[in-house]
């Protein structure tokens, strides 16, 4: 049997077909090959048209199913991974009412902060495990206040993955894990966060019915099947936000296990078995996709919005006549520069409000630049080290909440393709970095195989997952990285 994974990111849509018998990906693709546009009509805003995601899925499916070894008629089930925290709104005809307000949009921060102050610490940290901050619920409040005519037409709100499932099936539903990432889930009472919604005068009727993250959710209808080249009736059996899904893809399921990724944003995600929160709001706790009544599983998420986006920005700035510099060229230049970038410091906080700074948008900046000393290699290395140092701030919080400090699992991709970045990460966090051959789309396909019962256990599901290498901290370099990290923290423009 074959299983399809769909990973809807803000940069592109990735698709992968998993052979259930071998546990290996038969074919993978992404669409488009260039990065998707993020519209910013005003400073701090970030929007995308949900229909663009669907069009990318349709075009990507054409590419994927053209592979000689992929028979689309044998697809048994679909899993969906998606960019977290977005807000999609549809009317009673399932028509999108406005562009999606996506994860790195900062406009809702004042609304989330106001709700936190009005509802108080006890409710927010006792029930939501987070401040409403800049999450999906606060974005809905922004629409209610600023676009009342649009809000009046809302039938259901959805996360990006819920929208994709709706386009596949014609059925609107969501998951408790998904609601938790939007501060729409009450951890204490195990229900929709109707107290928060009532505080804003929002009816809980806008929340979709709930289905399990891993298990039967809906089926592909005839219209979507015709567009994608699938047979009608293919089961949709998994849905997870990109970071819980990345953790799942790396077999990070048990308390104490940790995953990391460094795509557009950078994330460290650790699994714990208790309802822990950070009252300084620097990290966030959500329901993990494997949470169940028998085994409670939460995920603590450390996020830096400007991670890979910082590196792609630098690459764009260095482009000549519109031709970007090859990433390998930049990485080679960084390798020629010593640890600490000879004093050049980069703070990668230029992609929206950052949780580590209580949802403040402090911008990105180079610090201590010396024109007669620093060149291209210094800039590249300082950007990569800066991303690692920003993640390490949150990693320290994760460890204080019960997360592991010894091993971090990553997919061999994105920023971890750079030796400078990967070794800086291992030496700064002082954790061994285990690298695996997988991605979010493959992980979603693997979860779909579990959700439809093809795999009976995680051990069976992950038998085909391949470890490609391990980067151990180098005792001779740890002190150098700690000194560089200390200088980076000292140069921060704000206290956290």
Buried (B, 14 or more C-beta within 10 A) or exposed (E): EBBBBBBBBBBBBBBBBBBBEEBEBBBBBBBBEEBBEBEEEEEBBBBBBBBBBBBBBBBBBBBBBEBEEBEBEEBBBBBBBBBBBBBBBBEEEBEBBBBBBBBBBBBBBBBBBBBBEEBEEEBBBBBBBBBBBBBBBBBBBBBBEEBEEBBEBBBBBBBBBBBBBBBBBBBBBBBBBBBBBBBBBBBEEEBBBBBBBEBBEBEBEBBBEBBBBBBBBBBBBEEBBEBBBBEEEBBBBBBBBBBBBBBBBBBBBBBBBBBBBBBBBBBBBBBBBEBBBBEEBBBBBBBBBBBEEEEBBBBBBBBBBBBBBBBBBBBEEBEEEEEEBEBEEBBBBBBEBEBBBBBBBBBBBBBBBBBBBBBBBBEBBBBBBEEEEBBBBBBBBBBBBBBBBBBBBBBBBBBEBBBBBEBBBBBBBBBBBBBBBBBBBBBBBBBBBBBBBBBBBBBBBBBBBBBBEBBEEBEBBBEBBEBEEEBEBEEEBBEBBBEBBEBBBEBBEEEB
